[in-house]
Amino acid sequence: MKKNKVPTELIFSLPNDLLVNILARVSRLDYPILSLVSKRFSSVLTLPELYQTRSLVGLTENCLYVCLLSSRADRIPSWFKLCRRPILASDTRKSSGYVLATIPIPHSPPLHRSSLVAVGSNIYNIGGSISQSQSSSVSILDCWSHTWLEGPSMQVEREYPSASLLDGKIYVTGGCRLTFHGCGDQTDNVVVDGKLHSCGGYKGVAYNPNDGRWDSLGSEMNLGLKWSSSCVIENVIYYYYHNENIKWYDTKVRSWRTLNGLKTLPRFARYANVRLADYGGKMALFWDKFTGCGNQNRMIWCAIIALERRNNEEIWGNVEWSDAVLPHQVPMDYVFEYVVAVNV
């Protein structure tokens, strides 16, 4: 049976509101490719109405934002998002089909030693260090328009704070008092089972917003999450630290266990930057890999891992794909700093 093709001229002649309605139903991962079709497509894909339509029809999806920070004094950030990449006829390398696409975001506020937390389609940048001083500032990245907005300042200045979202509110702890290392006092926040778990030192507390109650925690949960990478997926904490396997913890098992099934992943270098994120119930795992003579450059890799709980004591990961996702090497003076999953 012969398929009827829609004339190209008809597509380009559609009014903006109808084109927005169509493109809102296309995966956000394909937008960078669609922006190459024409200048009009590229323009429509930046309209706020497009993202409002996606939200109204319930077609928002997780989008991974990655931030690299320059280690120079200016600390200039570079932003990327994970997208599908165009497959060219000349491509010979086997590829996952995904790439980190550059996002031009002008007038970015300082992100050094701050905490980022996603709230819907926005990323909140909280506290940090400005001109080597603690900051009380809060800035908001609108991921629809990729513009920064100034938020209300905190009542206290914080450096290396920990921020988490719980019941529509952002809870921020730590970072107020300077230690002898020149860093703020450290706490680690995660939200599990509807409670804010905050760990500092060897023990911690759990806050229940329903009754305003604080309960003491034992020391088994705290592994220094602040100095590693961690994320929470379906009330399970996942954690990676230098040269260790990925581990998991929940409040039922109450002990750290190794995530099984990741033998296809490489062994990370001891001082590799590794970041974990919840990607719609799957784990997004990013890491950098040193390349070139004298390890002067790095490549950014990503793996998407499906998680399966086989019993109370075992969780297995299935690596769906793993690939280098940044099309160019990263100079050594850039630090692989943040990965944030945003709903857009």
Secondary structure by P-SEA (a helix, b strand, c coil): cbbbbccaaaaaaccaaaaaaaaaaccccaaaaaaaccaaaaaaaacaaaaaaaaaaccbbbbbbbbbbbccccbbbbbbbbbbbbbccccccccccccccccccccccccccbbbbbcccbbbbcccccccccccbbbbbcccccbbbbcccccccccbbbbbbcccbbbbbcccccccccccbbbbbbbcccbbbbbccccbbbbbcccbbbbbbccccccccccbbbbbccccccccccccccccccccccbbbbbcccccccccccccbbbbbbcccbbbbbbcccccccccbbbbbbbbbbbbbccccbbbbbcccccccccccccccccccbbbbbcc
